[in-house]
Amino acid sequence: MKSLLPVVERLRSRFGIGQVCIVADRGMISQQTLAELESPDRGWPYILGARMRTQKEVRQEVLSVPGRYRLVHPQSRSKKDPSALKVKDVVIDGRRYIVCLNEDQARKDAADREAILSSLREKLKQGDKALVGNKGYRRYLKTTGERFEIDEQKVLAEARYDGKWVLRTNTDLPAEEVALKYKQLWMVESLFRTLKSVLETRPIYHRRDETILGHVFCSFLAFVLMKELQSRAERLGYALEWADVIRDLDRLQETELEQDGKRFLLRTEASGTCGKVFQAAGVALPPTVRQVA
């Protein structure tokens, strides 16, 4: 990402930003960019996701360092609770890493792996030729002569990653804050996925810059309104799926009728999430039948 630092510099200059902290996946930052971030001339703080399986230092050293985790969030009991999170500081030759653990995710990872292994054992009984092309299976196999069998060492090695992710940072922030700031990156990524899918920002058929800007602005405005509605619903204890909200509101309609010189509006039934949505928005549902003239 050679263009990252010049873009950040322009943003700092344009908006008068005093402090900058780069938060990114490690795969998005080149070694050259990382060196520039750490150079005395720039010295920007950063929080980067590390590649646990492919970075030798992380795989062999960081994950092997003993030590107790500090609790950030306990195991979640409902959808409204934040994800379970524990953190641990590890320093290797002056390089600071934060090992993060979600025990809920760790149990899921272990269960998913056991499901794959259970299926793999059954497949091996039927013959192993068809297994070679399956990546999910192949990662746990080893060859013995002309046959395949489950490699228990690979299974144990994979278990080391259950529920974990590793961050590298040059900040002096507490480990808990580093982990939570990195999770905000996931929120931004989720935002863009929402804009592209749920709010259908793409494709864009405009050709002029001003109409493209208007299109994107309306998409972001829709996103802000969506998040505000979701926040209000959550404060009332409602967990609403956006697809359900759109479907149910689309079905809510009014029809105008005229009888004996009088005009009436007839509302369809407020089904599904409609009642909760109107309550969260602080808007009263109109009566089923109302006279307008």
DAGIBEL-V874042 format. One record per backbone hydrogen bond with DSSP energy under -0.5 kcal/mol. CO is the residue of the C=O (numbers start at 1). NH is the residue of the N-H. E is the energy in kcal/mol with one decimal. If there is no record, write none. Layout:
co/nh/e
CO/NH/E
CO/NH/E
//
This chain:
co/nh/e
1/4/-1.3
2/6/-0.5
3/7/-1.9
4/8/-2.4
5/9/-2.5
6/10/-2.2
7/11/-2.3
8/12/-2.5
9/13/-2.3
10/14/-2.8
11/15/-2.4
12/16/-0.9
12/17/-1.4
20/45/-0.8
21/23/-0.5
22/24/-0.5
22/47/-3.1
24/49/-2.1
25/28/-1.8
26/29/-1.6
28/30/-0.5
30/34/-2.4
31/35/-2.2
32/36/-2.1
33/37/-2.4
34/38/-1.7
35/39/-0.7
36/39/-0.7
36/43/-0.6
37/44/-0.8
39/42/-0.8
39/43/-1.8
45/22/-2.3
46/170/-1.2
46/171/-0.6
47/24/-2.0
48/168/-3.0
49/26/-1.1
50/52/-0.9
51/55/-2.0
54/56/-0.8
55/59/-2.9
56/60/-3.0
57/61/-1.8
57/62/-2.2
58/63/-2.1
61/64/-0.8
61/65/-0.9
62/65/-1.0
70/87/-2.3
73/85/-2.5
78/81/-1.1
85/72/-2.8
85/73/-1.9
86/101/-2.8
87/70/-3.4
88/99/-2.8
90/97/-3.6
91/93/-0.5
92/95/-2.2
94/96/-0.6
95/92/-2.7
96/169/-2.1
97/90/-2.7
98/100/-0.6
98/167/-2.6
99/88/-1.6
100/165/-1.7
101/86/-2.1
101/103/-0.6
102/106/-2.3
103/107/-2.0
104/108/-1.7
105/109/-3.0
106/110/-2.3
107/111/-2.3
108/112/-2.8
109/113/-2.3
110/114/-2.3
111/115/-2.0
112/116/-1.9
113/117/-2.7
114/118/-2.5
115/119/-2.1
116/120/-2.5
117/121/-2.5
118/122/-1.5
119/123/-2.3
120/124/-2.5
121/125/-1.1
122/126/-0.8
123/126/-0.8
123/127/-0.7
124/127/-0.6
128/131/-1.2
129/132/-0.9
131/134/-1.4
133/135/-0.8
134/138/-3.2
135/139/-1.6
137/140/-2.1
138/141/-1.6
140/151/-3.2
142/149/-2.3
144/146/-0.6
144/147/-1.4
147/144/-3.2
149/142/-2.3
150/152/-0.9
151/155/-1.7
152/156/-2.4
153/157/-2.4
154/158/-2.4
155/159/-1.6
156/160/-0.7
157/160/-0.9
158/161/-1.6
159/162/-1.2
161/164/-2.2
163/102/-2.8
165/100/-3.0
166/50/-3.4
167/98/-2.6
168/48/-3.1
169/96/-0.6
174/178/-2.1
175/179/-2.3
176/180/-2.0
177/181/-2.4
178/182/-2.0
179/183/-1.8
180/184/-1.0
181/185/-0.6
182/185/-1.2
182/186/-0.8
183/187/-1.3
184/188/-1.9
185/189/-2.4
186/190/-2.6
187/191/-2.0
188/192/-2.1
189/193/-2.1
190/194/-2.5
191/195/-2.6
192/196/-2.1
193/197/-2.1
194/199/-2.5
195/201/-3.2
203/205/-0.5
208/212/-2.1
209/213/-2.7
210/214/-2.0
211/215/-2.2
212/216/-2.6
213/217/-2.7
214/218/-2.3
215/219/-1.8
216/220/-2.5
217/221/-2.6
218/222/-2.4
219/223/-2.0
220/224/-2.6
221/225/-2.3
222/226/-2.4
223/227/-2.8
224/228/-2.3
225/229/-2.3
226/230/-2.5
227/231/-2.5
228/232/-2.4
229/233/-2.3
230/234/-2.5
231/235/-2.0
232/236/-0.9
233/236/-0.6
233/238/-2.9
234/237/-1.5
238/240/-0.7
241/245/-2.0
242/246/-2.5
243/247/-2.1
244/248/-2.7
245/249/-2.6
246/250/-2.0
247/251/-1.1
248/252/-0.7
249/252/-0.6
251/253/-0.7
253/268/-2.6
255/266/-2.9
257/264/-3.4
259/262/-2.0
262/259/-2.9
263/292/-2.4
263/293/-1.3
264/257/-2.9
265/267/-0.5
265/290/-1.9
266/255/-2.5
269/271/-1.4
271/274/-1.9
273/277/-2.5
274/278/-2.6
275/279/-2.1
276/280/-2.6
277/281/-2.2
278/282/-0.8
278/283/-2.5
279/282/-0.7
288/267/-3.3
290/265/-2.9
//
